[in-house]
Amino acid sequence: MGKKNHFKKINTVIACLFVAVVATACALWFYILQESDRFIADKVIVEGPRPTEAVTIRRDARNKEYLSDVNGLTLYYYAKDTIGETKCDEACLAKWPALKISGQRVLSKDDLPGALSFIVWSDNSRQVTYKGLPLYYFMGDVEPGDMNGDKVGGVWSVVRP
């Protein structure tokens, strides 16, 4: 009977270790999936738990500050927009794509506290705003620092902080 008790104790210890390993593996897997979703959420246009870094301040050839995305592409205002609302229709967006983010908050590499936010479109995508006005790119800008859209049609302007 001593051998049977010994084997019961060993089986119990092995069973406990197995349960502990499985529980740890499940917890780790859950954590990895959760972190992975957070990472992916920051790369596509869906709700993400982390803020999306989208805007930075740069200086032009005259040493004047302007806003760009993190890749250096210039950002623009549309004069017909109002605070919290875009007036840029489908044809407009073909030439002036909206700066969109993936998360519920938008960050800047620079100090623009409280100035950055977003508006939600009917498809639930989020367009970044600066001081309440929507931000856009210009299709004519190819390289970081290009400002080919400034003053186009008298209604587009580079965003200056």
Secondary structure, DSSP 8 states (H G I E B T S, - for coil): -HHHHHHHHHHHHHHHHHHHHHHHHHHHHHHHHHHHHHHHHTTTTS--SS-EEEEEEEE-TTS-EEEE-TTS-B-EEETT-BTTB----HHHHHHS-B-EESSSSEEESS--TTTEEEEE-TTS-EEEEETTEE-B--TT--STT--TTTTGGGTEEE---
